[in-house]
Amino acid sequence: MNSLRNQILLLSVSLVCVASLTILGAYWISIGHYTTDRINQDFSGAAKVFGQLLESRKVQLTTTAEVLTSDFGFKQAVATRDTQTIQSVLNNHSERISADLMLLLDLSGTLQASTQDSPSPIAKFAHQDLLQQALTHSGAAAFVAYQGELYQMIILPVYAPAPIGFAAIGFRLDSELAEELRQITNVHISFAWRDQGAAKVVSTLPRSQLDEALHAPETIPDTLLSLIQQKQTFSSKRRPLSGMGDNAIEAVLTVPLHNAFAEFAILRDRILLISALTFLLSIAGSMVLSHNLTKPLGRMVKIASDLSRGQYRSLTPISIATSEIKTLFQAFIKMGSDIEEREYKITYQATHDGLTGLFNRNKVIAEVEDALRRHNAPFLIISLNINGFKNINDTFGPKVGDDCLRAVGQRLVEFIPKNPICARLGADEFLCLVDVFGNENARSICDKLLTHLSRPFKVDDLRLTLSFSIGVAQYPEHAAAAEELLRRASIALDKARSERCALRFYESGEDEAHLRRLQLLQDLKLAIAEDDGQLCMYYQPKMHLASGRVDKCEALIRWSHPEQGFIPPDIFVELAEQAGLIAPLTDWVTRTVINQVAEWRDQGIDLQAAINLSAQDLERDELLDNVLNQLEALKLPTRAISFELTERDMMSDADHAIALMQRFRQRGFTLSVDDYGIGYSSLSKLKQMPVSEIKIDKSFVIPLEQSASDKIIVRSTIELGHSFNLKVIAEGVESQRSMDLLAEMGCDYIQGYFLSKPMPAKELAPWLRQRAQQLPSQAFGKV
């Protein structure tokens, strides 16, 4: 019922029904009023004509009666009772005016002569009151029943000179007269009277309808319901002619309502027929309209469903439809085309690298999975990157770098002539799938690829010769799943880069180690976030050789893994640097160390703690602000904390590192060069470094007793540091002899197992107190 088809059909039919009923009702009301008015007019006209006719006949009768009663011969004949003369005069006058009845009565009302044959000579006139009225008023006119018939009669007295009789002249009111009046007025005429107790009627109506017509009311139904029902057949209007009660004589004017409303009924039936036809046509039209509307709509619903499922090619035109529907359908077609185009772009962007047009990681995984499903032939997953690509970007700019990446991608596609599967995984890392046919050797294929890539690349006006590192995973030897093949090719590439070789194949077991590193990284992230005690800080004292005072220490992080136990810092710190976790790890360290230093100061221990930073930490602008805020919150001076940076981190981008370190130096922090002497620093850069200390790497200090060359290196380093006005710390001191040699060389501070191993914070304070008791002259500093 709620369908559009049914609603259109219901609306159309309802409108037609309402319109038809409204028209029919208005018509019925108008016709009813019109017919009623017309019948009333007919009654009025008929009554007027009837009255004029009777009056005319009355005048004619009166004139004839006056002529008769004034005729001398007639009066003489009446006086002498000359019957023959009287009869002759009556007949002559009757014929002259076509009177139906002429009578001569004596003063007692006894009939003396008549133009009719039937009356008895001794009969008396029944209406003595009329005779008396005639004597009184010299004449009388009335409608009377005589001899079973109804007459319009004039009675005049005959004078000679005294009244000697009455002359009566009448016209009969019969069916002929009634029919004549009906012809004139178009209204049925009936005359009704009673004669000797019996009802008499003369009428133009059929006898079968006479009784109903004579008893019909004068009023005409004026309501719509009565018109529709038409229970009343006649309307009759009564006009008394004379007499009252049982002697009443009436003229009844009758109009058959059936005839009056006949035209209306015909027109009503026509309207009903037209309404019925319109009703049927509206149903048919509505069905056609709804069909032409709902069928295309249903088709468009299916089209929308097809579009939602990504089916854009099955859109065929609609043959039966209005121009609006066709326009809407065309809009659907265009929408589908636009969606398909946008979907293609989105799909392309989601599966391709925007710079080179090669596949991205997700797409190449899907392609490799498809290759695994299609056949079992061996193939290689080759992962490669451009060595030193950063230098190309830095030297020639990013545009040349992008063009270079496009050229490498194109070169890879050229290497695989048929259905190449090549991808750019990010930055300067690429991947390709290469089939191994017949007896081809994987290494020879990779060598061909390196040779193919070794040709100079023409980028803009430059000819660039690039070197590549390649990692290879073989199917089916190394893995049977796409994800594993890609991961193991990437592991092989990492190995190739770290080992600085051009080509490296995946070796068994490397993936498991890689996964363990990933799991370890995830555990480290969780340990930092939850701070559940897995991570803790150890502190190794530093002693001032000249005074024997322990006023510094180095904060060293330790990780006790709940399953793997102790994890060396060089392993998980490197993981943190590679995975971008160094920032949260350093924040945890600085927060813990600063809180610990504040706690020591509350205990009366003035100890400067050194925190190790990485090169990535220097890039963080917020680090310095965080440290300052924490110190301020705990009311600690900046000298309570120092920072150590490895020589390797400083020298990776020395100018940039100097600029960043300068910010720390300007805020009053002490900076140290850690692991100094392993071969990266230049004297010119060391001179520019805003540092206060250098720490000689333990690799030179540990063998100091036995190695003459290390003695020379350590001594020269101490002298060099002092020449730059830097304090020198020797780490890795493990014996009294080494400490003595360093003191002899003028080293400022020592750090090592000979003094103390790194220890938890809770052990350091007792150690310091014990040392103070043993060496009161070398007590630790007071706040």
Disulfide bonds with the S-S distance in Angstrom:
none
